Amino acid sequence: MITIKDIFDECSLGDLKLKSRIIRTGTWERQTDDGGFLKSEVFDRYEKMAKSGVG
């Protein structure tokens, strides 16, 4: 059984070492400006997730 403590423990996936078992899957982002480029809010969101240790 996986507990909350286990979720935040380091784990491995093959040779890849992960800080936790929390992984966010890739998604399609549709927050774009009028020119079709992603808005800065999207980049800010991914930067915040990366700093938090989400894989």
C-alpha distance matrix in Angstrom:
0.0 3.8 6.4 10.1 11.2 9.3 10.9 14.2 14.0 16.4 15.3 17.6 18.5 21.2 23.8 22.7 21.1 19.4 19.3 16.1 13.9 16.1 18.6 21.4 23.0 26.8 28.8 32.4 34.2 37.3 38.3 41.6 45.0 48.2 48.5 45.1 43.4 40.1 40.6 39.9 37.2 35.0 35.5 34.8 31.5 30.3 31.6 29.7 26.4 27.2 28.1 24.8 22.8 21.5 21.6
3.8 0.0 3.8 6.9 8.1 5.9 7.1 10.5 10.7 13.2 12.5 15.2 16.4 19.5 21.7 20.2 18.3 16.2 15.8 12.5 10.4 12.5 15.3 18.2 20.2 23.9 26.0 29.7 31.2 34.4 35.3 38.5 41.8 45.1 45.4 42.1 40.2 36.9 37.3 36.3 33.7 31.6 31.9 31.1 27.9 26.7 27.9 26.0 22.7 23.5 24.3 21.0 19.1 17.8 18.2
6.4 3.8 0.0 3.8 5.3 5.1 6.6 9.2 10.1 13.4 13.7 17.0 18.6 21.9 23.6 21.8 19.4 17.0 15.7 12.4 11.2 12.8 16.1 18.9 21.4 25.1 27.0 30.6 31.7 34.8 35.3 38.6 41.7 45.1 45.6 42.5 40.5 37.0 37.0 35.8 33.0 31.3 31.6 30.4 27.2 26.4 27.3 25.0 22.0 23.1 23.3 19.8 18.4 17.6 18.7
10.1 6.9 3.8 0.0 3.8 5.4 5.2 7.0 9.1 12.6 13.7 17.2 19.0 22.5 23.8 21.5 18.8 15.9 14.0 10.8 10.2 10.9 14.6 17.1 20.0 23.6 25.3 28.8 29.5 32.6 32.7 36.0 39.0 42.5 43.0 40.1 38.0 34.4 34.1 32.8 29.9 28.5 28.7 27.2 24.1 23.6 24.3 21.7 19.0 20.3 20.3 16.6 15.7 15.1 16.8
11.2 8.1 5.3 3.8 0.0 3.8 5.5 5.6 6.5 10.3 12.1 15.8 18.2 21.4 22.3 20.2 17.2 14.6 12.4 9.8 10.3 11.9 15.6 18.6 21.6 25.0 27.1 30.7 31.3 34.5 34.6 37.7 40.6 44.2 44.5 41.6 39.3 35.7 35.4 33.7 31.1 29.7 29.5 27.9 25.2 24.4 24.6 22.1 19.6 20.3 19.8 16.4 15.1 15.3 17.0
9.3 5.9 5.1 5.4 3.8 0.0 3.8 5.4 5.1 8.3 9.0 12.6 14.8 18.0 19.2 17.3 14.6 12.4 11.1 8.2 7.9 10.4 13.8 17.1 19.8 23.3 25.7 29.4 30.4 33.8 34.2 37.2 40.3 43.8 43.8 40.8 38.5 35.1 35.2 33.8 31.4 29.5 29.2 28.1 25.3 24.0 24.5 22.5 19.5 19.8 20.0 16.8 14.8 14.6 15.3
10.9 7.1 6.6 5.2 5.5 3.8 0.0 3.8 5.7 8.3 9.0 12.3 14.0 17.5 18.8 16.3 13.9 10.9 9.6 6.0 5.1 6.8 10.3 13.5 16.3 19.8 22.0 25.7 26.7 30.0 30.4 33.4 36.5 40.0 40.1 37.1 34.9 31.4 31.6 30.2 27.7 25.9 25.7 24.7 21.7 20.5 21.2 19.2 16.1 16.8 17.2 13.9 12.1 11.2 12.3
14.2 10.5 9.2 7.0 5.6 5.4 3.8 0.0 3.8 6.6 8.8 12.4 14.6 18.0 18.5 15.8 12.8 9.7 7.2 4.5 6.2 7.5 11.0 14.1 17.3 20.5 22.8 26.4 26.9 30.3 30.3 33.1 36.0 39.6 39.7 36.9 34.3 30.8 30.7 29.0 26.6 25.0 24.5 23.1 20.6 19.3 19.4 17.3 14.6 14.8 14.6 11.4 9.7 10.0 11.6
14.0 10.7 10.1 9.1 6.5 5.1 5.7 3.8 0.0 3.8 6.3 10.1 13.0 16.0 16.3 14.1 10.8 8.7 6.7 5.2 7.2 9.8 12.8 16.3 19.2 22.3 25.0 28.7 29.4 33.0 33.1 35.8 38.7 42.3 42.0 39.2 36.5 33.2 33.3 31.5 29.5 27.7 26.8 25.7 23.4 21.7 21.6 19.9 17.2 16.7 16.5 13.8 11.4 12.2 12.9
16.4 13.2 13.4 12.6 10.3 8.3 8.3 6.6 3.8 0.0 3.8 7.1 10.3 13.0 12.8 10.6 7.1 5.6 4.5 4.9 7.3 10.2 12.3 15.9 18.5 21.2 24.3 27.9 28.8 32.4 32.7 35.1 37.9 41.5 40.9 38.1 35.3 32.2 32.6 30.8 29.2 27.1 25.9 25.2 23.1 20.9 20.6 19.6 16.8 15.5 15.7 13.8 10.6 11.6 11.4
15.3 12.5 13.7 13.7 12.1 9.0 9.0 8.8 6.3 3.8 0.0 3.8 6.9 9.7 10.3 8.6 6.0 5.3 6.7 6.3 6.7 10.2 11.7 15.4 17.3 20.2 23.5 27.1 28.5 32.2 32.8 35.2 38.3 41.7 41.0 37.9 35.4 32.4 33.2 31.7 30.2 27.8 26.7 26.5 24.2 21.7 21.9 21.3 18.2 16.9 17.8 16.0 12.5 12.6 11.3
17.6 15.2 17.0 17.2 15.8 12.6 12.3 12.4 10.1 7.1 3.8 0.0 3.8 5.9 6.7 5.6 4.4 5.8 8.8 9.1 9.0 12.1 12.5 16.0 17.2 19.7 23.2 26.7 28.4 32.1 33.1 35.2 38.3 41.5 40.5 37.4 35.0 32.2 33.5 32.2 31.0 28.2 27.0 27.3 25.2 22.3 22.7 22.6 19.4 17.7 19.1 17.9 14.2 14.0 11.8
18.5 16.4 18.6 19.0 18.2 14.8 14.0 14.6 13.0 10.3 6.9 3.8 0.0 3.8 6.1 5.1 6.4 7.5 11.1 11.0 9.8 12.4 11.7 14.9 15.3 17.6 21.2 24.5 26.6 30.3 31.6 33.6 36.9 39.9 38.8 35.6 33.3 30.8 32.4 31.5 30.4 27.3 26.3 27.1 24.9 21.8 22.7 23.0 19.6 18.0 20.1 19.1 15.4 14.4 11.5
21.2 19.5 21.9 22.5 21.4 18.0 17.5 18.0 16.0 13.0 9.7 5.9 3.8 0.0 3.8 5.5 7.9 10.3 13.9 14.4 13.6 16.2 15.3 18.1 18.1 20.0 23.7 26.8 29.0 32.7 34.1 35.9 39.1 42.0 40.6 37.4 35.1 32.9 34.7 33.8 33.1 29.9 28.7 29.7 27.8 24.4 25.2 25.9 22.7 20.7 22.7 22.2 18.4 17.7 14.5
23.8 21.7 23.6 23.8 22.3 19.2 18.8 18.5 16.3 12.8 10.3 6.7 6.1 3.8 0.0 3.8 6.4 9.7 13.2 14.7 14.8 17.2 16.3 19.1 19.4 20.9 24.7 27.7 29.5 33.2 34.4 35.9 38.8 41.8 40.2 37.2 34.7 32.5 34.3 33.1 32.6 29.6 27.9 28.9 27.4 23.9 24.2 25.1 22.3 19.7 21.5 21.4 17.6 17.6 14.6
22.7 20.2 21.8 21.5 20.2 17.3 16.3 15.8 14.1 10.6 8.6 5.6 5.1 5.5 3.8 0.0 3.8 6.4 10.1 11.6 12.0 14.0 13.0 15.7 16.3 17.9 21.6 24.7 26.3 30.0 31.0 32.6 35.5 38.6 37.2 34.2 31.6 29.2 30.8 29.5 28.9 26.0 24.4 25.2 23.6 20.2 20.5 21.4 18.4 15.9 17.8 17.7 14.0 13.9 10.8
21.1 18.3 19.4 18.8 17.2 14.6 13.9 12.8 10.8 7.1 6.0 4.4 6.4 7.9 6.4 3.8 0.0 3.8 6.8 8.9 10.2 12.5 12.5 15.6 17.1 19.0 22.6 25.9 27.1 30.9 31.5 33.3 36.2 39.5 38.3 35.5 32.7 30.0 31.1 29.5 28.6 26.1 24.3 24.6 23.0 19.9 19.7 20.1 17.3 14.9 16.0 15.6 11.8 12.4 10.2
19.4 16.2 17.0 15.9 14.6 12.4 10.9 9.7 8.7 5.6 5.3 5.8 7.5 10.3 9.7 6.4 3.8 0.0 3.8 5.4 7.0 8.9 9.3 12.5 14.6 16.8 20.2 23.6 24.6 28.3 28.8 30.9 33.8 37.2 36.3 33.4 30.7 27.7 28.6 27.0 25.8 23.3 21.9 21.8 19.9 17.1 17.1 17.0 14.0 12.1 13.3 12.3 8.5 8.8 7.1
19.3 15.8 15.7 14.0 12.4 11.1 9.6 7.2 6.7 4.5 6.7 8.8 11.1 13.9 13.2 10.1 6.8 3.8 0.0 3.8 7.2 8.5 10.0 13.2 15.9 18.3 21.3 24.7 25.2 28.8 28.8 31.1 33.8 37.4 36.8 34.1 31.2 28.0 28.4 26.4 24.9 23.0 21.5 20.8 19.0 16.6 16.2 15.3 12.7 11.1 11.3 9.8 6.3 7.8 7.9
16.1 12.5 12.4 10.8 9.8 8.2 6.0 4.5 5.2 4.9 6.3 9.1 11.0 14.4 14.7 11.6 8.9 5.4 3.8 0.0 3.8 5.4 8.0 11.4 14.4 17.3 20.0 23.6 24.4 28.0 28.2 30.8 33.7 37.3 36.9 34.1 31.4 28.1 28.5 26.8 24.9 22.9 22.0 21.3 18.8 16.8 17.1 15.8 12.7 12.1 12.7 10.3 7.3 7.3 7.7
13.9 10.4 11.2 10.2 10.3 7.9 5.1 6.2 7.2 7.3 6.7 9.0 9.8 13.6 14.8 12.0 10.2 7.0 7.2 3.8 0.0 3.8 6.2 9.9 12.3 15.7 18.4 22.1 23.4 26.9 27.6 30.4 33.6 37.0 36.7 33.6 31.3 28.0 28.7 27.5 25.4 23.0 22.7 22.3 19.4 17.5 18.5 17.3 13.8 13.8 15.2 12.6 9.8 8.2 7.9
16.1 12.5 12.8 10.9 11.9 10.4 6.8 7.5 9.8 10.2 10.2 12.1 12.4 16.2 17.2 14.0 12.5 8.9 8.5 5.4 3.8 0.0 3.8 6.8 9.9 13.2 15.5 19.2 20.1 23.6 24.1 27.0 30.2 33.6 33.6 30.5 28.2 24.8 25.3 24.2 21.9 19.6 19.6 19.1 16.0 14.3 15.7 14.3 10.7 11.4 13.1 10.4 8.3 5.7 6.3
18.6 15.3 16.1 14.6 15.6 13.8 10.3 11.0 12.8 12.3 11.7 12.5 11.7 15.3 16.3 13.0 12.5 9.3 10.0 8.0 6.2 3.8 0.0 3.8 6.4 9.6 12.3 16.0 17.2 20.8 21.7 24.4 27.7 31.0 30.7 27.5 25.4 22.2 23.1 22.3 20.3 17.6 17.5 17.7 14.7 12.5 14.5 13.9 10.1 10.5 13.2 11.3 9.1 5.6 4.5
21.4 18.2 18.9 17.1 18.6 17.1 13.5 14.1 16.3 15.9 15.4 16.0 14.9 18.1 19.1 15.7 15.6 12.5 13.2 11.4 9.9 6.8 3.8 0.0 3.8 6.6 8.7 12.4 13.5 17.1 18.0 20.8 24.2 27.4 27.3 24.0 22.1 18.8 19.8 19.4 17.3 14.4 14.9 15.4 12.1 10.2 12.9 12.6 8.9 10.2 13.3 11.8 10.6 6.8 6.2
23.0 20.2 21.4 20.0 21.6 19.8 16.3 17.3 19.2 18.5 17.3 17.2 15.3 18.1 19.4 16.3 17.1 14.6 15.9 14.4 12.3 9.9 6.4 3.8 0.0 3.8 6.3 10.1 12.1 15.7 17.3 19.9 23.5 26.4 26.1 22.6 21.0 18.1 19.7 20.0 18.3 14.9 15.7 17.0 13.9 11.7 14.9 15.3 11.9 12.8 16.2 15.3 13.8 10.2 8.6
26.8 23.9 25.1 23.6 25.0 23.3 19.8 20.5 22.3 21.2 20.2 19.7 17.6 20.0 20.9 17.9 19.0 16.8 18.3 17.3 15.7 13.2 9.6 6.6 3.8 0.0 3.8 7.0 9.2 12.9 14.7 16.9 20.5 23.2 22.7 19.1 17.6 15.0 17.1 17.7 16.5 12.8 13.6 15.6 13.0 10.7 14.1 15.3 12.4 13.1 16.8 16.6 15.5 12.1 10.4
28.8 26.0 27.0 25.3 27.1 25.7 22.0 22.8 25.0 24.3 23.5 23.2 21.2 23.7 24.7 21.6 22.6 20.2 21.3 20.0 18.4 15.5 12.3 8.7 6.3 3.8 0.0 3.8 6.2 9.6 11.8 14.2 17.9 20.5 20.4 16.7 15.7 13.2 15.2 16.4 14.9 11.4 13.2 15.3 12.6 11.3 15.0 15.9 13.6 15.0 18.5 18.3 17.8 14.5 13.5
32.4 29.7 30.6 28.8 30.7 29.4 25.7 26.4 28.7 27.9 27.1 26.7 24.5 26.8 27.7 24.7 25.9 23.6 24.7 23.6 22.1 19.2 16.0 12.4 10.1 7.0 3.8 0.0 3.8 6.5 9.4 11.3 15.1 17.3 17.1 13.4 13.0 10.9 13.3 15.4 14.3 10.9 13.1 15.7 13.5 12.7 16.3 17.7 16.0 17.4 20.7 21.0 20.8 17.7 16.8
34.2 31.2 31.7 29.5 31.3 30.4 26.7 26.9 29.4 28.8 28.5 28.4 26.6 29.0 29.5 26.3 27.1 24.6 25.2 24.4 23.4 20.1 17.2 13.5 12.1 9.2 6.2 3.8 0.0 3.8 5.8 8.0 11.8 14.4 14.6 11.1 10.3 7.8 9.7 11.9 10.8 7.7 10.4 12.9 11.2 11.1 14.6 15.9 15.0 16.6 19.6 20.1 20.6 17.8 17.6
37.3 34.4 34.8 32.6 34.5 33.8 30.0 30.3 33.0 32.4 32.2 32.1 30.3 32.7 33.2 30.0 30.9 28.3 28.8 28.0 26.9 23.6 20.8 17.1 15.7 12.9 9.6 6.5 3.8 0.0 3.8 5.8 9.4 11.5 12.3 9.0 9.3 7.5 9.2 12.2 11.4 9.2 12.4 14.6 13.4 14.0 17.2 18.5 18.1 19.9 22.6 23.2 24.0 21.3 21.3
38.3 35.3 35.3 32.7 34.6 34.2 30.4 30.3 33.1 32.7 32.8 33.1 31.6 34.1 34.4 31.0 31.5 28.8 28.8 28.2 27.6 24.1 21.7 18.0 17.3 14.7 11.8 9.4 5.8 3.8 0.0 3.8 7.0 10.0 11.3 8.8 8.3 5.9 6.0 9.2 8.2 7.1 10.4 12.2 11.6 13.0 15.7 16.7 17.1 19.1 21.3 22.1 23.5 21.2 21.7
41.6 38.5 38.6 36.0 37.7 37.2 33.4 33.1 35.8 35.1 35.2 35.2 33.6 35.9 35.9 32.6 33.3 30.9 31.1 30.8 30.4 27.0 24.4 20.8 19.9 16.9 14.2 11.3 8.0 5.8 3.8 0.0 3.7 6.6 7.5 5.3 5.1 4.3 5.2 8.9 9.6 8.8 11.2 13.5 13.8 14.9 17.1 18.8 19.5 20.9 23.1 24.4 25.7 23.7 24.0
45.0 41.8 41.7 39.0 40.6 40.3 36.5 36.0 38.7 37.9 38.3 38.3 36.9 39.1 38.8 35.5 36.2 33.8 33.8 33.7 33.6 30.2 27.7 24.2 23.5 20.5 17.9 15.1 11.8 9.4 7.0 3.7 0.0 3.8 5.4 5.5 5.6 6.4 5.9 9.3 10.7 11.1 12.9 14.9 16.0 17.3 19.0 20.7 21.9 23.2 25.1 26.6 28.2 26.5 27.0
48.2 45.1 45.1 42.5 44.2 43.8 40.0 39.6 42.3 41.5 41.7 41.5 39.9 42.0 41.8 38.6 39.5 37.2 37.4 37.3 37.0 33.6 31.0 27.4 26.4 23.2 20.5 17.3 14.4 11.5 10.0 6.6 3.8 0.0 3.8 5.5 7.5 9.5 9.6 12.9 14.5 14.8 16.6 18.7 19.7 21.0 22.7 24.4 25.6 26.9 28.8 30.4 31.9 30.1 30.4
48.5 45.4 45.6 43.0 44.5 43.8 40.1 39.7 42.0 40.9 41.0 40.5 38.8 40.6 40.2 37.2 38.3 36.3 36.8 36.9 36.7 33.6 30.7 27.3 26.1 22.7 20.4 17.1 14.6 12.3 11.3 7.5 5.4 3.8 0.0 3.8 5.7 8.9 10.0 13.1 15.3 15.1 16.2 18.8 20.1 20.7 22.2 24.6 25.6 26.4 28.5 30.4 31.5 29.9 29.7
45.1 42.1 42.5 40.1 41.6 40.8 37.1 36.9 39.2 38.1 37.9 37.4 35.6 37.4 37.2 34.2 35.5 33.4 34.1 34.1 33.6 30.5 27.5 24.0 22.6 19.1 16.7 13.4 11.1 9.0 8.8 5.3 5.5 5.5 3.8 0.0 3.8 6.7 8.9 12.3 14.1 13.0 14.4 17.4 18.1 18.3 20.4 22.7 23.3 24.1 26.5 28.2 29.1 27.1 26.8
43.4 40.2 40.5 38.0 39.3 38.5 34.9 34.3 36.5 35.3 35.4 35.0 33.3 35.1 34.7 31.6 32.7 30.7 31.2 31.4 31.3 28.2 25.4 22.1 21.0 17.6 15.7 13.0 10.3 9.3 8.3 5.1 5.6 7.5 5.7 3.8 0.0 3.8 6.4 9.2 11.5 10.3 11.1 14.2 15.3 15.4 17.0 19.6 20.4 20.9 23.2 25.1 26.1 24.4 24.2
40.1 36.9 37.0 34.4 35.7 35.1 31.4 30.8 33.2 32.2 32.4 32.2 30.8 32.9 32.5 29.2 30.0 27.7 28.0 28.1 28.0 24.8 22.2 18.8 18.1 15.0 13.2 10.9 7.8 7.5 5.9 4.3 6.4 9.5 8.9 6.7 3.8 0.0 3.8 6.5 8.1 6.5 7.8 10.8 11.6 11.9 13.8 16.0 16.8 17.6 19.9 21.6 22.7 21.0 21.1
40.6 37.3 37.0 34.1 35.4 35.2 31.6 30.7 33.3 32.6 33.2 33.5 32.4 34.7 34.3 30.8 31.1 28.6 28.4 28.5 28.7 25.3 23.1 19.8 19.7 17.1 15.2 13.3 9.7 9.2 6.0 5.2 5.9 9.6 10.0 8.9 6.4 3.8 0.0 3.8 5.3 5.7 7.2 9.1 10.4 11.8 13.2 14.9 16.3 17.6 19.3 20.9 22.6 21.2 21.9
39.9 36.3 35.8 32.8 33.7 33.8 30.2 29.0 31.5 30.8 31.7 32.2 31.5 33.8 33.1 29.5 29.5 27.0 26.4 26.8 27.5 24.2 22.3 19.4 20.0 17.7 16.4 15.4 11.9 12.2 9.2 8.9 9.3 12.9 13.1 12.3 9.2 6.5 3.8 0.0 3.8 5.4 5.2 6.1 8.6 10.1 10.5 12.2 14.4 15.4 16.5 18.5 20.5 19.6 20.7
37.2 33.7 33.0 29.9 31.1 31.4 27.7 26.6 29.5 29.2 30.2 31.0 30.4 33.1 32.6 28.9 28.6 25.8 24.9 24.9 25.4 21.9 20.3 17.3 18.3 16.5 14.9 14.3 10.8 11.4 8.2 9.6 10.7 14.5 15.3 14.1 11.5 8.1 5.3 3.8 0.0 3.8 5.5 5.0 6.1 8.8 9.8 10.4 12.4 14.2 15.3 16.6 18.9 17.7 19.2
35.0 31.6 31.3 28.5 29.7 29.5 25.9 25.0 27.7 27.1 27.8 28.2 27.3 29.9 29.6 26.0 26.1 23.3 23.0 22.9 23.0 19.6 17.6 14.4 14.9 12.8 11.4 10.9 7.7 9.2 7.1 8.8 11.1 14.8 15.1 13.0 10.3 6.5 5.7 5.4 3.8 0.0 3.8 5.4 5.1 6.4 8.6 10.0 10.8 12.5 14.4 15.7 17.2 15.6 16.6
35.5 31.9 31.6 28.7 29.5 29.2 25.7 24.5 26.8 25.9 26.7 27.0 26.3 28.7 27.9 24.4 24.3 21.9 21.5 22.0 22.7 19.6 17.5 14.9 15.7 13.6 13.2 13.1 10.4 12.4 10.4 11.2 12.9 16.6 16.2 14.4 11.1 7.8 7.2 5.2 5.5 3.8 0.0 3.8 5.4 5.3 6.1 8.6 10.0 10.5 12.3 14.3 15.8 14.8 15.6
34.8 31.1 30.4 27.2 27.9 28.1 24.7 23.1 25.7 25.2 26.5 27.3 27.1 29.7 28.9 25.2 24.6 21.8 20.8 21.3 22.3 19.1 17.7 15.4 17.0 15.6 15.3 15.7 12.9 14.6 12.2 13.5 14.9 18.7 18.8 17.4 14.2 10.8 9.1 6.1 5.0 5.4 3.8 0.0 3.8 5.6 5.1 6.1 8.7 9.9 10.6 12.4 14.7 14.2 15.9
31.5 27.9 27.2 24.1 25.2 25.3 21.7 20.6 23.4 23.1 24.2 25.2 24.9 27.8 27.4 23.6 23.0 19.9 19.0 18.8 19.4 16.0 14.7 12.1 13.9 13.0 12.6 13.5 11.2 13.4 11.6 13.8 16.0 19.7 20.1 18.1 15.3 11.6 10.4 8.6 6.1 5.1 5.4 3.8 0.0 3.8 5.5 5.2 6.3 8.7 10.1 10.8 12.9 11.7 13.5
30.3 26.7 26.4 23.6 24.4 24.0 20.5 19.3 21.7 20.9 21.7 22.3 21.8 24.4 23.9 20.2 19.9 17.1 16.6 16.8 17.5 14.3 12.5 10.2 11.7 10.7 11.3 12.7 11.1 14.0 13.0 14.9 17.3 21.0 20.7 18.3 15.4 11.9 11.8 10.1 8.8 6.4 5.3 5.6 3.8 0.0 3.8 5.4 5.1 6.1 8.6 9.9 10.9 9.6 10.6
31.6 27.9 27.3 24.3 24.6 24.5 21.2 19.4 21.6 20.6 21.9 22.7 22.7 25.2 24.2 20.5 19.7 17.1 16.2 17.1 18.5 15.7 14.5 12.9 14.9 14.1 15.0 16.3 14.6 17.2 15.7 17.1 19.0 22.7 22.2 20.4 17.0 13.8 13.2 10.5 9.8 8.6 6.1 5.1 5.5 3.8 0.0 3.8 5.5 5.1 6.2 8.7 10.2 10.3 11.7
29.7 26.0 25.0 21.7 22.1 22.5 19.2 17.3 19.9 19.6 21.3 22.6 23.0 25.9 25.1 21.4 20.1 17.0 15.3 15.8 17.3 14.3 13.9 12.6 15.3 15.3 15.9 17.7 15.9 18.5 16.7 18.8 20.7 24.4 24.6 22.7 19.6 16.0 14.9 12.2 10.4 10.0 8.6 6.1 5.2 5.4 3.8 0.0 3.8 5.5 5.2 6.3 9.0 9.2 11.8
26.4 22.7 22.0 19.0 19.6 19.5 16.1 14.6 17.2 16.8 18.2 19.4 19.6 22.7 22.3 18.4 17.3 14.0 12.7 12.7 13.8 10.7 10.1 8.9 11.9 12.4 13.6 16.0 15.0 18.1 17.1 19.5 21.9 25.6 25.6 23.3 20.4 16.8 16.3 14.4 12.4 10.8 10.0 8.7 6.3 5.1 5.5 3.8 0.0 3.8 5.5 5.1 6.6 5.7 8.2
27.2 23.5 23.1 20.3 20.3 19.8 16.8 14.8 16.7 15.5 16.9 17.7 18.0 20.7 19.7 15.9 14.9 12.1 11.1 12.1 13.8 11.4 10.5 10.2 12.8 13.1 15.0 17.4 16.6 19.9 19.1 20.9 23.2 26.9 26.4 24.1 20.9 17.6 17.6 15.4 14.2 12.5 10.5 9.9 8.7 6.1 5.1 5.5 3.8 0.0 3.8 5.4 5.4 5.8 7.2
28.1 24.3 23.3 20.3 19.8 20.0 17.2 14.6 16.5 15.7 17.8 19.1 20.1 22.7 21.5 17.8 16.0 13.3 11.3 12.7 15.2 13.1 13.2 13.3 16.2 16.8 18.5 20.7 19.6 22.6 21.3 23.1 25.1 28.8 28.5 26.5 23.2 19.9 19.3 16.5 15.3 14.4 12.3 10.6 10.1 8.6 6.2 5.2 5.5 3.8 0.0 3.8 5.5 7.7 9.9
24.8 21.0 19.8 16.6 16.4 16.8 13.9 11.4 13.8 13.8 16.0 17.9 19.1 22.2 21.4 17.7 15.6 12.3 9.8 10.3 12.6 10.4 11.3 11.8 15.3 16.6 18.3 21.0 20.1 23.2 22.1 24.4 26.6 30.4 30.4 28.2 25.1 21.6 20.9 18.5 16.6 15.7 14.3 12.4 10.8 9.9 8.7 6.3 5.1 5.4 3.8 0.0 3.8 5.8 9.1
22.8 19.1 18.4 15.7 15.1 14.8 12.1 9.7 11.4 10.6 12.5 14.2 15.4 18.4 17.6 14.0 11.8 8.5 6.3 7.3 9.8 8.3 9.1 10.6 13.8 15.5 17.8 20.8 20.6 24.0 23.5 25.7 28.2 31.9 31.5 29.1 26.1 22.7 22.6 20.5 18.9 17.2 15.8 14.7 12.9 10.9 10.2 9.0 6.6 5.4 5.5 3.8 0.0 3.8 6.2
21.5 17.8 17.6 15.1 15.3 14.6 11.2 10.0 12.2 11.6 12.6 14.0 14.4 17.7 17.6 13.9 12.4 8.8 7.8 7.3 8.2 5.7 5.6 6.8 10.2 12.1 14.5 17.7 17.8 21.3 21.2 23.7 26.5 30.1 29.9 27.1 24.4 21.0 21.2 19.6 17.7 15.6 14.8 14.2 11.7 9.6 10.3 9.2 5.7 5.8 7.7 5.8 3.8 0.0 3.8
21.6 18.2 18.7 16.8 17.0 15.3 12.3 11.6 12.9 11.4 11.3 11.8 11.5 14.5 14.6 10.8 10.2 7.1 7.9 7.7 7.9 6.3 4.5 6.2 8.6 10.4 13.5 16.8 17.6 21.3 21.7 24.0 27.0 30.4 29.7 26.8 24.2 21.1 21.9 20.7 19.2 16.6 15.6 15.9 13.5 10.6 11.7 11.8 8.2 7.2 9.9 9.1 6.2 3.8 0.0
